[in-house]
């Protein structure tokens, strides 16, 4: 006996396509170079704090608001740093805008997603 189950493809969502259309090799390369120019980002360093502020500005440029951002300070020994927590208005979960745009790679940040569509981003601590 042969069973045939109906299949349904995903629905096309124009706003996702619009976001993809903004991607280009040039803007990805430019963002990576800008991030690289901030220097070596070790926990507690000025460069690490500059990177946090740069990431914050990037999210603001993508239409997020200060109300959707929260800093979560932490310490590693005597070194202090902060996680930047971005809470999306939508309740869907999808890859972080910065990662999908190629601004950051998974090796540069730690990302955890909750069911409330909250993304926690932090620069990974560097070995000394």
Buried (B, 14 or more C-beta within 10 A) or exposed (E): EEEEEEEEEEEEEEEEEEBEEEEEEEEEEEBBEEBEEBEEBBBBBEBBBBBBEBBBEBBEEBEBEEEBBBEEEEEEEEBEBBBBBBBBEEEEEEEBBBBEBBBBEEEBBEBEBEEEBBBBBBBEBEEE
